[in-house]
Amino acid sequence: MDFKKYIRDIHDFPKQGIVFKDITTLLSNPEILNKAANGLYEFVKTQKIDKVIGLESRGFLFGPLLAAKLNAGFVPIRKPGKLPHDVLSVTYELEYGTDTLEIHKDSILPGERVLLHDDVLATGGTAKAALELIRELGGEVVQCNFLIELGFLNGREKLNGAAVASLIQY
């Protein structure tokens, strides 16, 4: 299915020169939302997954749906100060500055098989940082799932050989 026609381009957002891929048009259509969720599920339905990790904040949209379909737990990775218990943090480089992600230290047990999910794979910096957190807790990354991949930004190259699947490619 061609999901691209359900993605709206917003020019110069969040800053001049960026073409933002707005997924709210896909999310608002129940039939297409269900087809997209099923498409993401198809990538890993034969895999044993213990935890689905969703990246703040749009990774929280499909992450719990995938976890339910896979009979797995859902774990959020969040920005600093959002998780109430003991956290493990990683700070990573952005185009202009740095950012930090956190995960509860007890959210992944050593050896658990993990699916990382987010809405968009762009430059790969955020996903790479999330992989560091997962691996530091002893999780085995089975795959990284994305609704959209901006292939021209070469984000896959930063994911240290992790398997990657995306429903929509630009």
C-alpha positions in Angstrom: 0.0 0.0 0.0 1.2 3.5 -0.8 1.1 5.2 2.7 2.9 8.3 1.3 -0.4 9.8 0.2 -1.5 10.0 3.8 1.6 11.9 4.9 1.4 15.7 4.7 4.5 17.8 3.9 4.9 20.9 6.1 7.5 23.2 4.6 9.8 25.2 6.8 8.8 23.4 10.0 10.2 23.4 12.6 12.7 25.7 10.9 13.5 27.2 7.5 14.5 24.7 4.9 13.0 21.6 6.7 10.2 19.6 5.1 8.4 18.0 8.1 6.6 14.8 7.4 3.3 15.2 9.3 1.8 11.8 10.2 -1.4 13.2 11.8 -3.2 12.8 8.5 -2.4 9.1 8.6 -3.3 8.8 12.3 -6.7 10.4 11.8 -7.9 7.8 9.3 -8.9 4.7 11.2 -8.6 2.3 8.2 -5.1 3.6 7.3 -4.0 3.7 10.9 -4.9 0.0 11.3 -3.2 -0.9 8.0 0.0 1.0 9.1 0.0 -0.8 12.5 -0.5 -4.1 10.7 2.3 -3.3 8.3 4.7 -2.5 11.1 3.7 -5.7 12.9 4.3 -7.8 9.7 8.0 -6.8 10.0 8.5 -8.7 13.2 5.5 -11.0 13.7 7.6 -14.2 13.5 10.2 -12.9 16.0 10.1 -13.5 19.7 9.9 -10.0 21.2 9.9 -9.4 25.0 9.8 -5.6 25.0 8.8 -2.9 22.5 10.7 0.4 23.2 9.0 3.6 22.0 11.0 6.9 21.7 9.4 10.1 23.0 7.0 11.1 21.8 5.7 9.8 18.5 7.2 6.4 19.2 4.5 6.2 21.8 1.8 6.1 19.1 2.5 2.7 17.4 4.8 1.3 20.1 2.0 0.1 22.5 0.0 -1.2 19.6 2.9 -3.3 18.4 3.6 -4.5 22.0 -0.1 -5.6 22.3 0.0 -7.5 19.0 3.4 -9.1 19.9 2.3 -10.0 23.5 5.2 -8.0 24.7 5.7 -5.2 27.3 6.0 -1.6 26.3 8.9 0.6 27.6 9.1 4.4 27.0 12.4 6.2 26.4 11.9 9.8 27.5 13.5 13.2 27.7 15.1 14.0 31.1 12.9 14.4 34.1 9.9 12.6 32.8 10.4 9.1 34.3 9.7 8.7 38.1 12.1 5.9 39.0 15.9 5.3 38.8 17.0 6.0 35.2 19.9 5.4 32.9 20.8 8.4 30.7 22.7 9.0 27.5 23.6 12.4 26.0 24.1 12.5 22.3 25.1 15.0 19.6 22.5 16.8 17.5 23.2 19.0 14.5 23.3 22.0 16.8 24.0 21.0 20.4 23.2 17.9 22.4 20.1 16.1 23.8 19.6 13.4 26.5 17.4 10.4 26.7 16.4 8.3 29.7 15.1 4.8 30.4 14.1 3.2 33.7 17.1 1.0 34.9 14.7 -1.9 35.6 12.7 -1.8 32.3 14.8 -4.3 30.4 16.3 -7.5 31.8 19.6 -8.9 30.5 18.9 -11.1 27.4 15.4 -9.7 26.7 14.7 -9.4 23.0 13.8 -5.8 22.1 12.1 -4.1 19.2 12.9 -0.3 19.0 10.2 1.8 17.4 9.9 5.4 16.4 8.0 7.4 13.9 10.9 8.6 11.7 14.5 7.6 11.1 16.2 10.7 9.9 19.9 11.2 10.8 19.9 8.3 13.2 21.2 10.1 16.3 18.2 9.6 18.5 17.9 5.9 17.6 21.6 5.3 18.1 21.4 6.8 21.6 18.4 4.6 22.3 20.3 1.5 21.2 23.1 2.4 23.6 20.6 2.5 26.5 19.0 -0.8 25.5 22.4 -2.6 25.1 23.7 -1.1 28.3 20.8 -2.7 30.2 21.6 -6.0 28.5 18.8 -6.0 25.9 19.2 -7.8 22.6 18.0 -5.5 19.8 16.0 -7.7 17.3 15.1 -4.8 15.0 14.5 -1.1 14.7 11.1 -0.3 13.2 10.1 3.1 11.8 7.0 4.4 10.2 9.0 6.7 7.9 12.7 6.5 6.8 14.4 9.5 5.3 17.0 7.4 3.4 18.8 10.4 2.0 19.9 11.3 5.5 21.7 7.9 5.9 20.4 7.3 9.4 20.8 3.5 9.1 24.6 3.9 9.0 24.6 5.1 12.6 22.7 2.1 14.0 25.8 -0.2 14.2 24.4 -2.9 12.0 21.0 -3.2 13.7 18.3 -4.6 11.5 16.1 -1.8 10.2 12.6 -1.9 8.7 10.5 1.1 7.6 7.0 1.2 6.2 7.5 4.4 4.2 10.8 5.5 2.5 11.7 8.9 1.1 
